[in-house]
């Protein structure tokens, strides 16, 4: 009786944000730093601008929404959001040169472990079977895949977008038309993968709550051990070393 | 083929540009300030305020000089690239055969400008992006109310006529065979081009002399975008949503059961 009353009161005190995005790590849990402040800001600037770009772009992709694009206000917004995100990402790259290059290199580094991960992933994501999942680094194979798509499609969108926005009238008609076509292809690919990204980080039962790591920058050590064993071991090793030096 | 059409007979044209003026008057288009370029042809190009423009070509040599008149405006294609690429449906095929335009739907993206094989549509407006497309709409407001287009109405020599397309094609063909002895290169332009144009030209020389493409084609990209990328986009997004939904249902049950069992 008392326990059920307690759990009830606990449930009712859960803030709406945790009901939507999953539970935050419990207080007192050991946390590891995962995302720096600059990475988190870049993430959310990208998230907001991409949402704007996607919605205003959709006006031109779905004829039913065409009316929302009339007069070109949405085009203006689209151009503005594009400039903001490109400048922000470029600024991040320049001011965090070492980390950015390392991160990009990492996405292109693929080994046997990655292929084994891909093989084991369906059983893991559908049925929670962890046995065959190889230990993962700071970025797991799925995250690397997403990162590759963001980099590849991002470059495609920037190039084709710049062709249409800046070089309209200068480039031949055919180039413009193909740029528009590939801009749409990139949109489809990015949108589909962004859905997967949002779903996994917010709704999947195995990762529920990980959303908060992109807000607070911290991840529970328990989660890190389960999902990023290699990185976790490194962190532990590093912590021991620094402690030993002290 | 059904629908209405304009027939322009270059051999009856006197290059008075009455049509150009009538177009501006009826459609309430501003005059443009231009400079003397040493030719009667003016303004230099089509624009948001010039939907119809007469062209002047000099061919032959001093002994045998030809001064040819050409007409430059929307050709109202049956297979029209602009309608294909228009993302919002602002450009569409009217049941009377011409390519109609609904300004209130236009986003000003300018895809039509780049897709048109005749380089006709233009966008108006500022550089910042707020703009809309413009082109000849065959006096949509006049012809749907039983009148003839303004350019045809004003033409003093009968070089421009308007009527059922079949009738116009027959008329044009008859005229070509009439003038063939004097102008061996004479052709009727627009009978079969791009599925049949709804603006037909009787030309006294080959189309290229008039700056017209001999064999206009739909750009492949104009069909790829709408007919391939769009449905694939829908399919891909749908498959992903479906897959994620399936995953949610299965993972929610299986993984929760497992953690309870542990």
Boltz contact constraints between the chains, C-beta under 6 A:
constraints:
  - contact:
      token1: [A, 60]
      token2: [B, 87]
      max_distance: 6.0
  - contact:
      token1: [A, 63]
      token2: [B, 89]
      max_distance: 6.0
  - contact:
      token1: [A, 66]
      token2: [B, 88]
      max_distance: 6.0
  - contact:
      token1: [A, 66]
      token2: [B, 89]
      max_distance: 6.0
  - contact:
      token1: [A, 66]
      token2: [B, 105]
      max_distance: 6.0
  - contact:
      token1: [A, 69]
      token2: [B, 88]
      max_distance: 6.0
  - contact:
      token1: [A, 69]
      token2: [B, 107]
      max_distance: 6.0
  - contact:
      token1: [A, 70]
      token2: [B, 104]
      max_distance: 6.0
  - contact:
      token1: [A, 70]
      token2: [B, 105]
      max_distance: 6.0
  - contact:
      token1: [A, 70]
      token2: [B, 107]
      max_distance: 6.0
  - contact:
      token1: [A, 72]
      token2: [B, 107]
      max_distance: 6.0
  - contact:
      token1: [A, 72]
      token2: [B, 108]
      max_distance: 6.0
  - contact:
      token1: [A, 72]
      token2: [B, 129]
      max_distance: 6.0
  - contact:
      token1: [A, 72]
      token2: [B, 130]
      max_distance: 6.0
  - contact:
      token1: [A, 72]
      token2: [B, 131]
      max_distance: 6.0
  - contact:
      token1: [A, 75]
      token2: [B, 129]
      max_distance: 6.0
  - contact:
      token1: [A, 76]
      token2: [B, 129]
      max_distance: 6.0
  - contact:
      token1: [A, 79]
      token2: [B, 129]
      max_distance: 6.0
  - contact:
      token1: [A, 126]
      token2: [B, 250]
      max_distance: 6.0
  - contact:
      token1: [A, 126]
      token2: [B, 251]
      max_distance: 6.0
  - contact:
      token1: [A, 127]
      token2: [B, 254]
      max_distance: 6.0
  - contact:
      token1: [A, 128]
      token2: [B, 254]
      max_distance: 6.0
  - contact:
      token1: [A, 128]
      token2: [B, 255]
      max_distance: 6.0
  - contact:
      token1: [A, 128]
      token2: [B, 258]
      max_distance: 6.0
  - contact:
      token1: [A, 173]
      token2: [B, 114]
      max_distance: 6.0
  - contact:
      token1: [A, 176]
      token2: [B, 114]
      max_distance: 6.0
  - contact:
      token1: [A, 177]
      token2: [B, 114]
      max_distance: 6.0
  - contact:
      token1: [A, 177]
      token2: [B, 115]
      max_distance: 6.0
  - contact:
      token1: [A, 177]
      token2: [B, 219]
      max_distance: 6.0
  - contact:
      token1: [A, 177]
      token2: [B, 221]
      max_distance: 6.0
  - contact:
      token1: [A, 178]
      token2: [B, 221]
      max_distance: 6.0
  - contact:
      token1: [A, 181]
      token2: [B, 221]
      max_distance: 6.0
  - contact:
      token1: [A, 181]
      token2: [B, 224]
      max_distance: 6.0
  - contact:
      token1: [A, 181]
      token2: [B, 225]
      max_distance: 6.0
  - contact:
      token1: [A, 184]
      token2: [B, 229]
      max_distance: 6.0
  - contact:
      token1: [A, 185]
      token2: [B, 229]
      max_distance: 6.0
  - contact:
      token1: [A, 188]
      token2: [B, 233]
      max_distance: 6.0
  - contact:
      token1: [A, 188]
      token2: [B, 236]
      max_distance: 6.0
  - contact:
      token1: [A, 192]
      token2: [B, 236]
      max_distance: 6.0
  - contact:
      token1: [A, 192]
      token2: [B, 237]
      max_distance: 6.0
  - contact:
      token1: [A, 192]
      token2: [B, 240]
      max_distance: 6.0
  - contact:
      token1: [A, 195]
      token2: [B, 240]
      max_distance: 6.0
  - contact:
      token1: [A, 199]
      token2: [B, 244]
      max_distance: 6.0
  - contact:
      token1: [A, 205]
      token2: [B, 251]
      max_distance: 6.0
  - contact:
      token1: [A, 205]
      token2: [B, 252]
      max_distance: 6.0
  - contact:
      token1: [A, 205]
      token2: [B, 255]
      max_distance: 6.0
